Amino acid sequence: ASALAFALALALALALPSVALENGLALTPPMGWLAWERFRCNVDCQADPRHCISETLFYEMADRLSEDGWRELGYEYINIDDCWSAKHRDAEGRLVPDPERFPRGIKALADYVHARGLKLGIYGDLGTLTCGGYPGTTLDRVEQDAQTFAEWGVDMLKLDGCYSSAEEQAKGYPAMARALNATGRPIVYSCSWPAYQGGLPPKVNYTILAEICNLWRNYDDIQDSWDSVLSILDWFFANQDVLQPAAGPGHWNDPDMLIIGNFGLSYEQSRSQMALWTVMAAPLLMSTDLRTISPSAKEILQNRLMIRINQDPLGIQGRRIVKEKSHIEVFLRPLSQAASALVFFSRRTDMPFLYTTSLAKLHFPEDAVYEVQDVFSGKIISGLKTGDSFSVVINPSGVVMWYLYPMAQPWHGVRQQGPGKGFLPVL
């Protein structure tokens, strides 16, 4: 098995672009929690102390990540978003946290987070102001702010792009990558650069981006609604030929946060977001109140097989391979050791739909035999041949997700997704 794995890794190394940001970080998609979608820029701690952007929120979320089974599954980053800082820099020009909302400072918060086996992320903006109107990181401040974050013990930086020009972004995003590396502290670098340039070539060069950033926001902010999730999916898969080859270990497309556990998604839609983000090799950054999350939302987010698929070491982003007139879509993500993840997704809004197909129709290798595990129910189908017809029942706006692995055979071809060239047989 190890010889096969090595041969596979070698074939992939030859097939995929090898250049990437040389900081050795985010070799699988980052997992954790991010404040923005659920808590936004709520800074009124007098009226709403429990939900405002303050150190209390982050201390309490760190407790939840470390005590409720999240950390063991890989959810390790606790990320501050906009509106954490004071409205002005200090006398030396340094960023400082709001003294009333973060009285103990960011360094103390980082120490608390680290003591629980977690990592701390912070937010900056490459412009005169952040999107929420707090001090931005102009080009002359890049090195100073990188040094400040490193001294505080920050482990991830999300750098937004409000109030900056295309020229400033073209200089500033690479400058921050250099500045972070120069601090000597390992800091995962999340860029919003492509989202401000429309997310597509020729304005966005994904080869250069992968050399600068560990992950990047390509498209709009997610909102707490199914419409928002669908608009993100539509854009990502309409442009998959450009986006899919850009992702890999150390450099990921980021379709934005998981909103499971909030107010806008039904149970089926929550399962769909989790499955589709997983097949996209997306960062799994939850934005929900972990203090009050429902058991059903927690069960979706803590699905072990789902997380194992998301964190697959090959790091190949999946693709939509079928789009039916019946409003059923099929997505495939190739995984290590010749395994695959399949997602059958229904855009229907009427009733559960019986969808019939075969692995042969989905371009799996001929004469292969698979063991299939349903990612949500855990049910196993053994001995599914490529030519066998099968049916799945998919609920409206829901998914069926399968994990497939080939059963032992003397030799079998492994088909892997090459960059933008459909299926390449790899022995």
C-alpha positions, -999 to +999 in steps of 0.1 A: +000+000+000+028+024+008+044+018-026+011+026-043+007+057-021+042+069-030+036+063-067+004+082-065+020+111-046+048+112-072+023+112-101+004+140-085+035+160-078+043+159-115+008+167-125+000+196-101+018+230-098+044+225-071+049+262-063+033+274-031+038+297-002+068+283+016+057+286+052+047+249+056+013+258+070-023+248+062-013+216+045-049+206+050-078+232+050-078+252+083-106+243+107-119+264+136-143+292+145-146+328+132-167+355+147-180+375+117-211+359+102-228+353+136-216+383+156-206+409+130-195+443+143-217+443+175-197+465+198-224+475+222-213+456+252-235+477+275-267+466+258-256+431+247-226+419+267-231+383+258-229+388+220-207+418+215-171+417+201-152+415+234-126+393+250-154+375+269-168+361+236-134+347+226-125+333+260-159+316+261-156+302+226-121+289+234-136+271+264-163+255+241-137+245+214-115+228+240-143+212+262-170+202+238-150+178+215-142+203+187-105+205+192-099+168+190-116+168+156-093+195+143-113+227+150-082+245+164-084+282+152-104+307+172-105+338+149-112+374+158-127+394+129-133+431+124-140+457+151-116+444+178-093+474+178-094+509+193-104+536+169-068+550+169-033+536+170-011+543+200+017+569+203+042+546+185+017+540+157+009+504+168-026+488+166-041+483+200-073+464+211-102+484+223-093+489+260-129+485+273-138+455+253-104+438+255-090+450+288-065+421+292-051+426+256-046+402+227-014+386+241-033+374+272-061+360+250-035+343+228-019+327+259-053+315+271-061+300+237-027+283+234-029+269+270-060+250+257-042+235+227-059+260+203-046+288+180-056+324+177-065+343+145-068+380+140-081+404+114-065+433+095-074+453+064-050+465+037-064+500+035-069+533+053-097+517+073-111+483+080-145+475+065-160+484+099-142+517+101-113+508+124-076+516+117-064+498+085-029+486+076-016+510+049+015+500+030+038+519+054+023+499+083+026+464+069+059+454+087+049+471+119+015+453+121+030+419+112+055+424+140+028+434+165+007+403+156+037+380+160+046+396+194+010+390+206+013+353+196-012+353+167-014+322+146-035+333+116-041+366+099-071+374+077-063+405+057-093+422+041-093+448+013-117+476+021-106+512+014-077+501-008-069+504-045-060+476-069-025+490-070-022+490-032-035+454-030-010+443-057+018+456-035+004+451+000-007+414-001+027+401-012+044+426+012+024+412+041+034+376+032+070+386+033+065+406+066+048+376+083+075+352+072+102+377+084+087+376+120+098+340+123+064+331+138+043+306+118+012+326+109-014+312+084-022+339+059-057+344+046-061+369+018-093+387+006-074+399-025-092+379-052-126+388-039-119+425-045-107+418-080-138+397-091-122+364-084-113+354-120-085+358-145-070+379-160-074+402-130-066+373-106-035+352-111-040+320-091-005+308-096+009+339-080-017+339-053-007+303-042+028+316-037+016+344-014-014+332+006-024+300+024-061+306+017-081+333+000-116+346-003-126+345-039-162+357-038-190+374-017-194+373+020-218+345+032-251+356+048-273+336+070-295+322+042-298+293+018-299+318-011-265+330-001-251+294+001-265+287-033-251+318-049-216+309-036-220+273-049-232+285-083-202+308-087-176+283-075-188+255-097-196+276-127-159+286-125-144+253-113-121+249-143-102+280-131-106+275-093-102+238-088-065+235-100-056+265-078-062+246-046-039+222-028-019+217+003-009+251+017-032+271-006-070+269-006-100+285-021-122+298+007-160+300+000-164+316+034-178+304+068-200+275+078-234+290+090-247+257+103-263+262+138-276+297+131-310+308+118-311+306+081-306+270+071-329+240+076-315+207+088-312+194+052-296+226+040-271+224+069-261+189+059-257+202+023-235+230+032-212+207+052-210+181+024-204+206-004-178+226+016-161+193+023-160+182-013-147+217-022-117+211+002-129+244+018-116+257+052-141+246+078-145+278+098-177+278+118-195+311+126-222+302+152-227+304+189-210+273+203-225+281+237-260+274+226-256+252+194-283+226+189-274+189+191-284+183+155-261+212+142-233+199+164-237+164+150-234+177+114-203+198+123-187+169+143-191+142+117-158+124+118-158+108+084-168+142+068-138+159+086-115+131+075-126+136+039-122+174+042-087+169+056-075+144+030-038+148+026-038+149-012-058+182-010-075+179-043-106+201-046-137+184-059-157+192-090-193+191-102-194+162-127-231+159-135-259+185-137-293+168-145-324+183-160-341+169-129-322+194-107-299+168-093-262+175-093-233+151-086-199+162-072-167+141-070-136+146-049-106+123-055-090+112-022-058+095-012-054+057-015-077+057-045-107+066-025-134+091-035-161+112-021-194+116-040-221+141-032-256+138-047-273+171-043-310+180-049-320+216-059-356+204-060-382+220-036-410+195-040-403+161-025-376+134-020-362+123-054-351+088-064-320+093-085-306+063-104-271+061-119-240+039-119-203+045-111-196+038-148-218+068-158-197+088-133-165+079-151-151+055-124-126+029-137-140-002-154-141-035-136-134-019-101-153-030-070-160-006-042-170-005-006-193+025+000-200+042+033-229+067+036-212+096+053-242+107+073-259+073+082-227+052+084-244+025+064-221+004+043-227-011+008-201-038+000-191-050-034-205-022-056-192-028-091-186+001-115-213-012-139-239-018-112-270+005-113-279+020-079-304+045-066-303+071-038-332+091-023-322+128-020-344+151+001-353+186-013-322+210-009-305+180+007-276+156-001-266+120+000-228+117+005-207+086-001-172+077+008-159+050-017-128+030-015-117+002-038-119-033-025-086-053-026-077-063-062-043-074-076-041-043-098-064-014-104-061+019-122-065+049-101-082+079-117-071+113-104-082+147-113-055+165-132-055+203-133-084+212-156-081+182-178-109+159-167-098+125-156-063+112-159-057+075-154-027+071-130-013+037-122 
